[in-house]
């Protein structure tokens, strides 16, 4: 009985030490640092640690990402929402690896980042976009883009409205709003957004 109790205590210590090992590895490993950032974003976007990224070594001893569930089992059969959140988190993390002067000259296109996510996650995605791509000098000054130009496309009206609250500095215009309109089976036009939607 005493040995079983000791074994349980050692298992708990193992988990605690593994957490400490992961933190120390994160300080020296670029892959671990990326994992930390992506995992924080995933928690923000999905609202839990349901899916996390773990760094493993492959046959060539190189670090690779592996998706795991909260219980440590390899994540399979991901939902569309989970895949969207993982891809978007990875994309934002890779963009943030750019040096600030390079990021200022970068044109970014984001195509419907809330696809397959429910309404609760729209706010988190919008907050992530705002924090990375926009800044204000002070509370009353207009929003400015941190990259050279940002394009966001969506067919979700709620997400569109949230993005419109960010008013980037574009003298006299704010954000420029466009609409792609399908006029035939294989033909679409790119035009100014109707004033009713702009308002």
Secondary structure, DSSP 8 states (H G I E B T S, - for coil): -HHHHHHHHHHHHHHHHHHHHHHHHHHH-HHHHHHHHHHHHHHHHHSSSSEEEEEEE-TTS-EEEEEEETTS-B--S--HHHHHHHHHHHHHHHHTTS-HHHHTT-EEEEE-TTTT--HHHHHHHHHHHHHHHEE-SSTTS-BEESSSEEEEE-S-HHHHHHHHTS-B--TTT-S--EEEEEEETTEEEEEE--HHHH-
